[in-house]
């Protein structure tokens, strides 16, 4: 197997895409290790140039472990423990209600405070949480702050509270 560019210098054009990423045009990796040295061309003559280097190794095949299996990733995720029929009880609160609707009912807020106290406190303090979101969306994003939280328990408690 060859040793990539074997320390040979190739000059190629590149441009900064504006996001701090340098794009090399028409630059293919050779088999083996390829060392890229990037030098600034803006330095005055005789001055030290800014430079950095990176080594890339060309592989014969794409590494399969880098590929995401086609598992429906990127599609909406559904909580397996909460079926739609279990979530909503007509005329009663549920995780599907907006956080704003929950804040308008003292009993619902007590339930939220009991099962997800940190999230409830953030909502009370108006800590930048968009109250138009469904409560399920908010508590699922804030689950690390409520370590003992179980969504099914909160929903069951809310399902006992009658809406106005």
ABEGO torsion letter per residue (X at the ends): XBBEAGGBBBBBBBBBAGAGBBBBBGBBBBBEBBBBBBBBAABBBGBBBBBBBBBBBBBABBBAAABBBBAGBGBBBBBAABBAAAABBBGBBBAABBAAAAAABAAAAAAAAAABAAAAAAAAAGAGBBAABBAAAAAAAAAAABAABBAAAAAAAAAABBBX
